[in-house]
Amino acid sequence: MFTGCATEANNLAIRGVAAALRDRGRHIITSAIEHPSVAAPFGLLGQQGWDVTVLPVDESGMVNPASVAAALRPDTVLVSVMHANNEVGTIQPISAISAITRPKGIVLHTDAAQSVGKIPVMVDQLGVDLLTIAGHKFYATKGVGAVYFVRWLVSDKEGSVQESPLDILKRRYARGEIGRDTFERMKKDLEP
Ligand SMILES: Cc1ncc(COP(=O)(O)O)c(C=O)c1O
């Protein structure tokens, strides 16, 4: 989904997932070294009653996947850890983090604003559900960002957030908005 910048993409990803999954749990996790466009929506959600865990980094500026595993709770719905850091350039171990979150059905977002266009970024290899892109970091015109949605997660209509993603999927299939193949693929994607 295209946005006006990476800040908008990060806000859409984090606040969108929180809105869509708020009935599933109220715990979200991020790291202490995120760009303000990730830290701010986490702060906002904290003010709105979400439990926010902010993971520290080690002396090299790395998030330890073991600290992600230790922070997970039964009500954790979202983890957001950036791919490449904008100040010190560390590349975070996103694949190792997704190996922990994915089997538990916890949504993983990464802010790849500083990595896409500079190092190879493969969403399948990273195992993320959402990935933020900043066009102007790799020679696009200004005013272009995007969120890559690896899995179909959020509802498309205001007011439908009470429904589970599976309910919404079934409704869309029943209405003929999506075909059987797409329905089956998305349904499989939603399975934990
Ligand atoms: C890691 C990271 N995320 C997000 C952003 C925000 O990008 P934008 O200026 O497109 O909103 C930046 C900007 O430098 C960044 O470095």
PDBQT file of the ligand as one rigid body, heavy atoms in Angstrom, charges set to zero:
ROOT
HETATM    1  C1  LIG A 201      14.606   4.305   9.810  1.00  0.00    +0.000 C 
HETATM    2  C2  LIG A 201      13.699   5.376   9.333  1.00  0.00    +0.000 A 
HETATM    3  N1  LIG A 201      12.370   5.193   9.410  1.00  0.00    +0.000 NA
HETATM    4  C3  LIG A 201      11.512   6.120   8.991  1.00  0.00    +0.000 A 
HETATM    5  C4  LIG A 201      11.947   7.321   8.469  1.00  0.00    +0.000 A 
HETATM    6  C5  LIG A 201      10.936   8.325   8.042  1.00  0.00    +0.000 C 
HETATM    7  O1  LIG A 201      10.984   8.511   6.651  1.00  0.00    +0.000 OA
HETATM    8  P1  LIG A 201      10.096   9.622   5.928  1.00  0.00    +0.000 P 
HETATM    9  O2  LIG A 201      10.951  10.845   5.865  1.00  0.00    +0.000 OA
HETATM   10  O3  LIG A 201       9.831   9.058   4.561  1.00  0.00    +0.000 OA
HETATM   11  O4  LIG A 201       8.859   9.834   6.694  1.00  0.00    +0.000 OA
HETATM   12  C6  LIG A 201      13.315   7.573   8.369  1.00  0.00    +0.000 A 
HETATM   13  C7  LIG A 201      13.786   8.840   7.834  1.00  0.00    +0.000 C 
HETATM   14  O5  LIG A 201      14.935   9.150   7.749  1.00  0.00    +0.000 OA
HETATM   15  C8  LIG A 201      14.211   6.581   8.814  1.00  0.00    +0.000 A 
HETATM   16  O6  LIG A 201      15.537   6.755   8.758  1.00  0.00    +0.000 OA
ENDROOT
TORSDOF 0
